Amino acid sequence: MIQPGELAPDFTLESTQGTFVLSSFRGEKHVVLIFYPKDNTPG
């Protein structure tokens, strides 16, 4: 489990706007990641 203040593990994913690489945001003040279930599914 990641503890407060620790770096999140790096990952890459495809999005509708291209490839997203978490490590490319290092040095930014804040990065907010939001994950949600597939549209129109209970959750």
PDBQT receptor file of N, H, CA, C and O in Angstrom, charges set to zero:
ATOM      1  N   MET A   1       0.834  -1.164   0.000  1.00  0.00    +0.000 N 
ATOM      2  CA  MET A   1       0.000   0.000   0.000  1.00  0.00    +0.000 C 
ATOM      3  C   MET A   1       0.892   1.244   0.000  1.00  0.00    +0.000 C 
ATOM      4  O   MET A   1       1.910   1.287   0.690  1.00  0.00    +0.000 OA
ATOM      5  N   ILE A   2       0.509   2.227  -0.759  1.00  0.00    +0.000 N 
ATOM      6  H   ILE A   2      -0.319   2.192  -1.319  1.00  0.00    +0.000 HD
ATOM      7  CA  ILE A   2       1.244   3.489  -0.828  1.00  0.00    +0.000 C 
ATOM      8  C   ILE A   2       0.892   4.328   0.396  1.00  0.00    +0.000 C 
ATOM      9  O   ILE A   2      -0.279   4.476   0.746  1.00  0.00    +0.000 OA
ATOM     10  N   GLN A   3       1.893   4.860   1.026  1.00  0.00    +0.000 N 
ATOM     11  H   GLN A   3       2.844   4.741   0.742  1.00  0.00    +0.000 HD
ATOM     12  CA  GLN A   3       1.702   5.707   2.196  1.00  0.00    +0.000 C 
ATOM     13  C   GLN A   3       1.753   7.179   1.795  1.00  0.00    +0.000 C 
ATOM     14  O   GLN A   3       2.365   7.516   0.782  1.00  0.00    +0.000 OA
ATOM     15  N   PRO A   4       1.128   8.055   2.566  1.00  0.00    +0.000 N 
ATOM     16  CA  PRO A   4       1.209   9.492   2.262  1.00  0.00    +0.000 C 
ATOM     17  C   PRO A   4       2.655   9.948   2.134  1.00  0.00    +0.000 C 
ATOM     18  O   PRO A   4       3.498   9.625   2.971  1.00  0.00    +0.000 OA
ATOM     19  N   GLY A   5       2.926  10.700   1.080  1.00  0.00    +0.000 N 
ATOM     20  H   GLY A   5       2.241  10.963   0.400  1.00  0.00    +0.000 HD
ATOM     21  CA  GLY A   5       4.269  11.210   0.836  1.00  0.00    +0.000 C 
ATOM     22  C   GLY A   5       5.105  10.328  -0.071  1.00  0.00    +0.000 C 
ATOM     23  O   GLY A   5       6.143  10.773  -0.562  1.00  0.00    +0.000 OA
ATOM     24  N   GLU A   6       4.684   9.080  -0.311  1.00  0.00    +0.000 N 
ATOM     25  H   GLU A   6       3.841   8.719   0.088  1.00  0.00    +0.000 HD
ATOM     26  CA  GLU A   6       5.416   8.188  -1.206  1.00  0.00    +0.000 C 
ATOM     27  C   GLU A   6       5.015   8.457  -2.653  1.00  0.00    +0.000 C 
ATOM     28  O   GLU A   6       3.898   8.896  -2.929  1.00  0.00    +0.000 OA
ATOM     29  N   LEU A   7       5.941   8.189  -3.573  1.00  0.00    +0.000 N 
ATOM     30  H   LEU A   7       6.848   7.832  -3.349  1.00  0.00    +0.000 HD
ATOM     31  CA  LEU A   7       5.627   8.308  -4.988  1.00  0.00    +0.000 C 
ATOM     32  C   LEU A   7       4.766   7.136  -5.435  1.00  0.00    +0.000 C 
ATOM     33  O   LEU A   7       4.996   5.997  -5.029  1.00  0.00    +0.000 OA
ATOM     34  N   ALA A   8       3.792   7.414  -6.260  1.00  0.00    +0.000 N 
ATOM     35  H   ALA A   8       3.605   8.339  -6.591  1.00  0.00    +0.000 HD
ATOM     36  CA  ALA A   8       2.981   6.348  -6.842  1.00  0.00    +0.000 C 
ATOM     37  C   ALA A   8       3.822   5.601  -7.867  1.00  0.00    +0.000 C 
ATOM     38  O   ALA A   8       4.698   6.195  -8.496  1.00  0.00    +0.000 OA
ATOM     39  N   PRO A   9       3.571   4.310  -8.046  1.00  0.00    +0.000 N 
ATOM     40  CA  PRO A   9       4.300   3.571  -9.077  1.00  0.00    +0.000 C 
ATOM     41  C   PRO A   9       3.995   4.155 -10.454  1.00  0.00    +0.000 C 
ATOM     42  O   PRO A   9       2.871   4.583 -10.719  1.00  0.00    +0.000 OA
ATOM     43  N   ASP A  10       4.985   4.171 -11.314  1.00  0.00    +0.000 N 
ATOM     44  H   ASP A  10       5.898   3.824 -11.099  1.00  0.00    +0.000 HD
ATOM     45  CA  ASP A  10       4.784   4.714 -12.650  1.00  0.00    +0.000 C 
ATOM     46  C   ASP A  10       3.908   3.773 -13.459  1.00  0.00    +0.000 C 
ATOM     47  O   ASP A  10       3.970   2.556 -13.285  1.00  0.00    +0.000 OA
ATOM     48  N   PHE A  11       3.096   4.332 -14.342  1.00  0.00    +0.000 N 
ATOM     49  H   PHE A  11       3.046   5.321 -14.484  1.00  0.00    +0.000 HD
ATOM     50  CA  PHE A  11       2.299   3.527 -15.257  1.00  0.00    +0.000 C 
ATOM     51  C   PHE A  11       2.029   4.308 -16.527  1.00  0.00    +0.000 C 
ATOM     52  O   PHE A  11       2.152   5.533 -16.565  1.00  0.00    +0.000 OA
ATOM     53  N   THR A  12       1.658   3.576 -17.565  1.00  0.00    +0.000 N 
ATOM     54  H   THR A  12       1.558   2.582 -17.534  1.00  0.00    +0.000 HD
ATOM     55  CA  THR A  12       1.326   4.147 -18.868  1.00  0.00    +0.000 C 
ATOM     56  C   THR A  12      -0.041   3.614 -19.260  1.00  0.00    +0.000 C 
ATOM     57  O   THR A  12      -0.339   2.440 -19.039  1.00  0.00    +0.000 OA
ATOM     58  N   LEU A  13      -0.874   4.468 -19.839  1.00  0.00    +0.000 N 
ATOM     59  H   LEU A  13      -0.632   5.422 -20.019  1.00  0.00    +0.000 HD
ATOM     60  CA  LEU A  13      -2.165   4.017 -20.343  1.00  0.00    +0.000 C 
ATOM     61  C   LEU A  13      -2.549   4.822 -21.560  1.00  0.00    +0.000 C 
ATOM     62  O   LEU A  13      -2.067   5.936 -21.770  1.00  0.00    +0.000 OA
ATOM     63  N   GLU A  14      -3.409   4.251 -22.343  1.00  0.00    +0.000 N 
ATOM     64  H   GLU A  14      -3.800   3.347 -22.171  1.00  0.00    +0.000 HD
ATOM     65  CA  GLU A  14      -3.922   4.926 -23.533  1.00  0.00    +0.000 C 
ATOM     66  C   GLU A  14      -5.205   5.660 -23.154  1.00  0.00    +0.000 C 
ATOM     67  O   GLU A  14      -6.036   5.136 -22.412  1.00  0.00    +0.000 OA
ATOM     68  N   SER A  15      -5.352   6.855 -23.661  1.00  0.00    +0.000 N 
ATOM     69  H   SER A  15      -4.677   7.280 -24.263  1.00  0.00    +0.000 HD
ATOM     70  CA  SER A  15      -6.568   7.621 -23.423  1.00  0.00    +0.000 C 
ATOM     71  C   SER A  15      -7.091   8.131 -24.756  1.00  0.00    +0.000 C 
ATOM     72  O   SER A  15      -6.474   7.914 -25.799  1.00  0.00    +0.000 OA
ATOM     73  N   THR A  16      -8.210   8.798 -24.717  1.00  0.00    +0.000 N 
ATOM     74  H   THR A  16      -8.711   8.974 -23.870  1.00  0.00    +0.000 HD
ATOM     75  CA  THR A  16      -8.773   9.357 -25.944  1.00  0.00    +0.000 C 
ATOM     76  C   THR A  16      -7.920  10.495 -26.476  1.00  0.00    +0.000 C 
ATOM     77  O   THR A  16      -8.095  10.921 -27.617  1.00  0.00    +0.000 OA
ATOM     78  N   GLN A  17      -6.985  10.998 -25.650  1.00  0.00    +0.000 N 
ATOM     79  H   GLN A  17      -6.842  10.652 -24.723  1.00  0.00    +0.000 HD
ATOM     80  CA  GLN A  17      -6.124  12.105 -26.062  1.00  0.00    +0.000 C 
ATOM     81  C   GLN A  17      -4.669  11.684 -26.194  1.00  0.00    +0.000 C 
ATOM     82  O   GLN A  17      -3.774  12.529 -26.176  1.00  0.00    +0.000 OA
ATOM     83  N   GLY A  18      -4.425  10.384 -26.327  1.00  0.00    +0.000 N 
ATOM     84  H   GLY A  18      -5.152   9.697 -26.342  1.00  0.00    +0.000 HD
ATOM     85  CA  GLY A  18      -3.067   9.897 -26.507  1.00  0.00    +0.000 C 
ATOM     86  C   GLY A  18      -2.586   9.093 -25.317  1.00  0.00    +0.000 C 
ATOM     87  O   GLY A  18      -3.378   8.696 -24.462  1.00  0.00    +0.000 OA
ATOM     88  N   THR A  19      -1.286   8.857 -25.265  1.00  0.00    +0.000 N 
ATOM     89  H   THR A  19      -0.643   9.180 -25.960  1.00  0.00    +0.000 HD
ATOM     90  CA  THR A  19      -0.689   8.059 -24.204  1.00  0.00    +0.000 C 
ATOM     91  C   THR A  19      -0.435   8.926 -22.983  1.00  0.00    +0.000 C 
ATOM     92  O   THR A  19       0.072  10.042 -23.093  1.00  0.00    +0.000 OA
ATOM     93  N   PHE A  20      -0.792   8.398 -21.814  1.00  0.00    +0.000 N 
ATOM     94  H   PHE A  20      -1.203   7.491 -21.725  1.00  0.00    +0.000 HD
ATOM     95  CA  PHE A  20      -0.588   9.072 -20.540  1.00  0.00    +0.000 C 
ATOM     96  C   PHE A  20       0.486   8.316 -19.780  1.00  0.00    +0.000 C 
ATOM     97  O   PHE A  20       0.363   7.108 -19.574  1.00  0.00    +0.000 OA
ATOM     98  N   VAL A  21       1.539   9.006 -19.361  1.00  0.00    +0.000 N 
ATOM     99  H   VAL A  21       1.639   9.986 -19.529  1.00  0.00    +0.000 HD
ATOM    100  CA  VAL A  21       2.612   8.398 -18.571  1.00  0.00    +0.000 C 
ATOM    101  C   VAL A  21       2.712   9.193 -17.275  1.00  0.00    +0.000 C 
ATOM    102  O   VAL A  21       3.035  10.381 -17.292  1.00  0.00    +0.000 OA
ATOM    103  N   LEU A  22       2.437   8.539 -16.159  1.00  0.00    +0.000 N 
ATOM    104  H   LEU A  22       2.176   7.574 -16.145  1.00  0.00    +0.000 HD
ATOM    105  CA  LEU A  22       2.418   9.242 -14.878  1.00  0.00    +0.000 C 
ATOM    106  C   LEU A  22       3.733   9.956 -14.592  1.00  0.00    +0.000 C 
ATOM    107  O   LEU A  22       3.716  11.093 -14.119  1.00  0.00    +0.000 OA
ATOM    108  N   SER A  23       4.869   9.326 -14.863  1.00  0.00    +0.000 N 
ATOM    109  H   SER A  23       4.883   8.402 -15.247  1.00  0.00    +0.000 HD
ATOM    110  CA  SER A  23       6.172   9.926 -14.533  1.00  0.00    +0.000 C 
ATOM    111  C   SER A  23       6.430  11.217 -15.303  1.00  0.00    +0.000 C 
ATOM    112  O   SER A  23       7.280  12.011 -14.902  1.00  0.00    +0.000 OA
ATOM    113  N   SER A  24       5.707  11.438 -16.404  1.00  0.00    +0.000 N 
ATOM    114  H   SER A  24       5.016  10.792 -16.730  1.00  0.00    +0.000 HD
ATOM    115  CA  SER A  24       5.911  12.686 -17.159  1.00  0.00    +0.000 C 
ATOM    116  C   SER A  24       5.402  13.903 -16.398  1.00  0.00    +0.000 C 
ATOM    117  O   SER A  24       5.679  15.036 -16.790  1.00  0.00    +0.000 OA
ATOM    118  N   PHE A  25       4.660  13.680 -15.310  1.00  0.00    +0.000 N 
ATOM    119  H   PHE A  25       4.435  12.759 -14.992  1.00  0.00    +0.000 HD
ATOM    120  CA  PHE A  25       4.143  14.777 -14.504  1.00  0.00    +0.000 C 
ATOM    121  C   PHE A  25       4.976  15.036 -13.248  1.00  0.00    +0.000 C 
ATOM    122  O   PHE A  25       4.620  15.887 -12.433  1.00  0.00    +0.000 OA
ATOM    123  N   ARG A  26       6.084  14.305 -13.090  1.00  0.00    +0.000 N 
ATOM    124  H   ARG A  26       6.373  13.614 -13.753  1.00  0.00    +0.000 HD
ATOM    125  CA  ARG A  26       6.942  14.548 -11.915  1.00  0.00    +0.000 C 
ATOM    126  C   ARG A  26       7.418  15.984 -11.926  1.00  0.00    +0.000 C 
ATOM    127  O   ARG A  26       7.767  16.521 -12.977  1.00  0.00    +0.000 OA
ATOM    128  N   GLY A  27       7.434  16.601 -10.773  1.00  0.00    +0.000 N 
ATOM    129  H   GLY A  27       7.150  16.164  -9.919  1.00  0.00    +0.000 HD
ATOM    130  CA  GLY A  27       7.838  17.989 -10.662  1.00  0.00    +0.000 C 
ATOM    131  C   GLY A  27       6.656  18.944 -10.682  1.00  0.00    +0.000 C 
ATOM    132  O   GLY A  27       6.792  20.112 -10.317  1.00  0.00    +0.000 OA
ATOM    133  N   GLU A  28       5.485  18.448 -11.111  1.00  0.00    +0.000 N 
ATOM    134  H   GLU A  28       5.375  17.499 -11.407  1.00  0.00    +0.000 HD
ATOM    135  CA  GLU A  28       4.282  19.273 -11.045  1.00  0.00    +0.000 C 
ATOM    136  C   GLU A  28       3.859  19.357  -9.578  1.00  0.00    +0.000 C 
ATOM    137  O   GLU A  28       4.171  18.473  -8.779  1.00  0.00    +0.000 OA
ATOM    138  N   LYS A  29       3.163  20.406  -9.246  1.00  0.00    +0.000 N 
ATOM    139  H   LYS A  29       2.910  21.123  -9.895  1.00  0.00    +0.000 HD
ATOM    140  CA  LYS A  29       2.761  20.569  -7.854  1.00  0.00    +0.000 C 
ATOM    141  C   LYS A  29       1.767  19.496  -7.420  1.00  0.00    +0.000 C 
ATOM    142  O   LYS A  29       1.930  18.895  -6.359  1.00  0.00    +0.000 OA
ATOM    143  N   HIS A  30       0.736  19.251  -8.233  1.00  0.00    +0.000 N 
ATOM    144  H   HIS A  30       0.604  19.739  -9.095  1.00  0.00    +0.000 HD
ATOM    145  CA  HIS A  30      -0.282  18.262  -7.890  1.00  0.00    +0.000 C 
ATOM    146  C   HIS A  30      -0.713  17.500  -9.140  1.00  0.00    +0.000 C 
ATOM    147  O   HIS A  30      -0.778  18.063 -10.232  1.00  0.00    +0.000 OA
ATOM    148  N   VAL A  31      -1.001  16.234  -8.966  1.00  0.00    +0.000 N 
ATOM    149  H   VAL A  31      -0.949  15.777  -8.079  1.00  0.00    +0.000 HD
ATOM    150  CA  VAL A  31      -1.601  15.414 -10.010  1.00  0.00    +0.000 C 
ATOM    151  C   VAL A  31      -2.762  14.679  -9.357  1.00  0.00    +0.000 C 
ATOM    152  O   VAL A  31      -2.583  14.013  -8.337  1.00  0.00    +0.000 OA
ATOM    153  N   VAL A  32      -3.947  14.796  -9.940  1.00  0.00    +0.000 N 
ATOM    154  H   VAL A  32      -4.092  15.337 -10.768  1.00  0.00    +0.000 HD
ATOM    155  CA  VAL A  32      -5.131  14.114  -9.408  1.00  0.00    +0.000 C 
ATOM    156  C   VAL A  32      -5.551  13.056 -10.411  1.00  0.00    +0.000 C 
ATOM    157  O   VAL A  32      -5.770  13.350 -11.586  1.00  0.00    +0.000 OA
ATOM    158  N   LEU A  33      -5.662  11.822  -9.938  1.00  0.00    +0.000 N 
ATOM    159  H   LEU A  33      -5.484  11.583  -8.984  1.00  0.00    +0.000 HD
ATOM    160  CA  LEU A  33      -6.103  10.714 -10.779  1.00  0.00    +0.000 C 
ATOM    161  C   LEU A  33      -7.483  10.285 -10.319  1.00  0.00    +0.000 C 
ATOM    162  O   LEU A  33      -7.716  10.083  -9.127  1.00  0.00    +0.000 OA
ATOM    163  N   ILE A  34      -8.394  10.148 -11.265  1.00  0.00    +0.000 N 
ATOM    164  H   ILE A  34      -8.205  10.312 -12.234  1.00  0.00    +0.000 HD
ATOM    165  CA  ILE A  34      -9.748   9.706 -10.946  1.00  0.00    +0.000 C 
ATOM    166  C   ILE A  34     -10.047   8.477 -11.792  1.00  0.00    +0.000 C 
ATOM    167  O   ILE A  34      -9.972   8.526 -13.019  1.00  0.00    +0.000 OA
ATOM    168  N   PHE A  35     -10.382   7.390 -11.140  1.00  0.00    +0.000 N 
ATOM    169  H   PHE A  35     -10.442   7.351 -10.143  1.00  0.00    +0.000 HD
ATOM    170  CA  PHE A  35     -10.767   6.168 -11.824  1.00  0.00    +0.000 C 
ATOM    171  C   PHE A  35     -12.229   5.908 -11.517  1.00  0.00    +0.000 C 
ATOM    172  O   PHE A  35     -12.660   6.054 -10.373  1.00  0.00    +0.000 OA
ATOM    173  N   TYR A  36     -12.989   5.529 -12.517  1.00  0.00    +0.000 N 
ATOM    174  H   TYR A  36     -12.639   5.411 -13.446  1.00  0.00    +0.000 HD
ATOM    175  CA  TYR A  36     -14.398   5.239 -12.303  1.00  0.00    +0.000 C 
ATOM    176  C   TYR A  36     -14.788   4.023 -13.126  1.00  0.00    +0.000 C 
ATOM    177  O   TYR A  36     -14.126   3.697 -14.112  1.00  0.00    +0.000 OA
ATOM    178  N   PRO A  37     -15.880   3.339 -12.718  1.00  0.00    +0.000 N 
ATOM    179  CA  PRO A  37     -16.296   2.158 -13.476  1.00  0.00    +0.000 C 
ATOM    180  C   PRO A  37     -16.767   2.530 -14.875  1.00  0.00    +0.000 C 
ATOM    181  O   PRO A  37     -17.074   3.687 -15.158  1.00  0.00    +0.000 OA
ATOM    182  N   LYS A  38     -16.816   1.550 -15.719  1.00  0.00    +0.000 N 
ATOM    183  H   LYS A  38     -16.567   0.609 -15.489  1.00  0.00    +0.000 HD
ATOM    184  CA  LYS A  38     -17.310   1.751 -17.078  1.00  0.00    +0.000 C 
ATOM    185  C   LYS A  38     -18.680   2.424 -17.032  1.00  0.00    +0.000 C 
ATOM    186  O   LYS A  38     -19.491   2.130 -16.154  1.00  0.00    +0.000 OA
ATOM    187  N   ASP A  39     -18.934   3.319 -17.970  1.00  0.00    +0.000 N 
ATOM    188  H   ASP A  39     -18.275   3.558 -18.683  1.00  0.00    +0.000 HD
ATOM    189  CA  ASP A  39     -20.225   4.021 -18.017  1.00  0.00    +0.000 C 
ATOM    190  C   ASP A  39     -21.391   3.030 -18.041  1.00  0.00    +0.000 C 
ATOM    191  O   ASP A  39     -21.314   1.940 -18.607  1.00  0.00    +0.000 OA
ATOM    192  N   ASN A  40     -22.454   3.461 -17.407  1.00  0.00    +0.000 N 
ATOM    193  H   ASN A  40     -22.516   4.347 -16.947  1.00  0.00    +0.000 HD
ATOM    194  CA  ASN A  40     -23.711   2.696 -17.359  1.00  0.00    +0.000 C 
ATOM    195  C   ASN A  40     -23.581   1.352 -16.671  1.00  0.00    +0.000 C 
ATOM    196  O   ASN A  40     -24.305   0.414 -17.005  1.00  0.00    +0.000 OA
ATOM    197  N   THR A  41     -22.659   1.242 -15.704  1.00  0.00    +0.000 N 
ATOM    198  H   THR A  41     -22.071   2.004 -15.432  1.00  0.00    +0.000 HD
ATOM    199  CA  THR A  41     -22.576   0.040 -14.888  1.00  0.00    +0.000 C 
ATOM    200  C   THR A  41     -22.810   0.431 -13.444  1.00  0.00    +0.000 C 
ATOM    201  O   THR A  41     -22.517   1.567 -13.071  1.00  0.00    +0.000 OA
ATOM    202  N   PRO A  42     -23.329  -0.468 -12.612  1.00  0.00    +0.000 N 
ATOM    203  CA  PRO A  42     -23.513  -0.118 -11.207  1.00  0.00    +0.000 C 
ATOM    204  C   PRO A  42     -22.155   0.086 -10.546  1.00  0.00    +0.000 C 
ATOM    205  O   PRO A  42     -21.191  -0.603 -10.880  1.00  0.00    +0.000 OA
ATOM    206  N   GLY A  43     -22.080   0.989  -9.647  1.00  0.00    +0.000 N 
ATOM    207  H   GLY A  43     -22.864   1.548  -9.376  1.00  0.00    +0.000 HD
ATOM    208  CA  GLY A  43     -20.811   1.178  -8.984  1.00  0.00    +0.000 C 
ATOM    209  C   GLY A  43     -20.748   2.449  -8.272  1.00  0.00    +0.000 C 
ATOM    210  O   GLY A  43     -19.730   2.761  -7.654  1.00  0.00    +0.000 OA
TER     211      GLY A  43
